[in-house]
Amino acid sequence: MRRITTLLLAAIAIGNISAQNEVADTFLIPERAIVATGNAENGRPLVGILYNPVNSHFNDPKAPRFLFLDREGKVAFGIGGYVKGTMFYDFAGSINDGPNFTVFDIPVPNNPAQRSQFNAAANQSTIFLQLVGTTEHFGNYEVYIRTNFSGDGNNGYGLKLKQAYLRLGYVTAGLTRSTFVDGEAGTPTIDDEGPAGEMSATNIMLQYRPQFNRHWSGAISLEVPNASSTTNSTVEEIKERVPDIPFYLQYAWKSGKSHVRLSGLIRNLSYRNLIEEKNKFAFGWAVQLSGIISFAPRFTFFYQGAYGRGYGRYINDLGGNGYDLVPSATPGKMKTPQMMNFEVGARYNVSSKVFLAASYSQARVYDQQQIGGDAYRYGQYVSVSGFYNIVSDLRIGLEYLYGNRADLDRVHGHANRINTMLQFSF
C-alpha cells in the first residue's frame, strides 16, 4: 500500500509540474473579468486555468466574471454562472419535460390530449464557484462546484448539485462529466437536454488525465456505476459491485480548436437470478469516435458515434430508462442489449455576434424483444438554432426542434418545438 501511495504522489507531482506549462505566460486577463483584489500580474497563469475549462460543453457556464486574487498571486477564486430563461411552444406533439426536449418521453402513439403546449422556465440558470492555486511541491490545483435549479424535477426549482470535484494536476476526484463523454463534441443548442444520441453523463470518479505533449492527451478513470434495468418476475436489480472503467486517447491540433478522440468503456453490471437465488454479472462495453473539426474561423463540425452493449446510462435518450440490463429469453438471466448512438452537427459564425448551428442525432436499441412491443426501438432528434450576442455577456437565441420516437412494434410518436432563450452570463 505504501508503494502504491508513493507512486500516486509521484504521478501527481510530475503531472502538476507539466500542467503548469499548459497556460502561456503571455496570457492576458480578459477585459470582462473584474479583479476584486490581489496581484493580477502574478495571478495570470492561474486566471488562464479559469479560462481554459476541461471537457466543457456549449451549455456549461464560461469563465467567471468576478475574480479574487491573493496578494502573492498564488490563489485565484472565481464566481460565475448565468441566468437563463427559455420560452417554448410545442406543436404537432408535445413533451411534458419542462424545458428539456427528451425524445424518449414522446407519447407513442401521439396523445391528442398532449398535442401542444406553451411554457417557460428559468431552472437551467446556474451558479458556480471555482478556486485555483499553486503549491510548491505539487503544482496547480483546482476546486470546482456547480449547481442549477432543477433539483425538484424538470418543472421544479430546487437547488441541484451538478459538479463538485478537486483536480490536482492530472488527477481529478469528485463528481464531474464522465471520461467517456466528449463534452466539446456536442452541438450548440438552447435545449439543455441536447440531442437524443449525444453522450451525456456525470459520475463520481477518480481520473488520471495526462497531457503527453501539445497534441496528444489521454485519460482513464474509475467511476461509480449507475445502472438502470428492466426486470421481470425472475430477475431483480441489486447494488453494483464493480466500477465503470472509461478511457480515451485524443489528438488535437489548431491550438486545441480541433481534435479527434477514440474512447472505450468497460462495465460489469450486477443483477440477481431469482430462480437460482444467485447474484450474477453481465458484461457491458462500448467504443466511441468523437471530436470537432475547425475547417475555417467561421465553420466548425461536431461529431460523435458509439456502439456496444449495456451503456444506456451514458446516452441522453436512454439514461435512467432501464436499458443497461434487460431480461433475456432464458428465465432468470439478464443481458446487456446492443445499442448505438451518433450525432453530427455544425456551427457557422455569421459574424462576431451571430452564429448558427444545426444537428441530427439518433439513438437505437436492438435485442430487447422480451420487454414487449412498446419497447424503445430508436429516437431521432433534429435541431436548427440561431444565436445573437447583443453584448459580450447577453445572448438571445431562437431554435426549432423535431423529435421522433419509434417503438419495437413500429408505432411512432412525434413532437415539434419552437424554443427561445435570453441568457446573461456573469
Secondary structure, 3 states (H helix, E strand, C coil): CHHHHHHHHHHHHHHHHHHHHHCCCCCCCCCCCEECCCCCCCCHHHHHHHCCCCCCCCCCCCCCCEEEECCCCCEEEEEEEEEEEEEEEEECCCCCCCCCCCHHHCCCCCCHHHCCEEEEECCCCEEEEEEEEEECCCEEEEEEEEEECCCCCCCCCCCEEEEEEEEECCEEEEEEECCCCCHHHCCCCCCCCCCCCCECCEEEEEEECCECCCCEEEEEEEECCCCCECCCCCEEECCCCCCEEEEEEEEEECCCCEEEEEEEEEEEEEEEECCCCEEEEEEEEEEEEEEEEEEECCEEEEEEEEEEECCHHHECCCCCCCCCEEECCCCCCEECCEEEEEEEEEEEECCCCEEEEEEEEEEEECCCHHHCCCCEEEEEEEEEEEEEEEECCEEEEEEEEEEEEEECCCCEEEEEEEEEEEEEEC
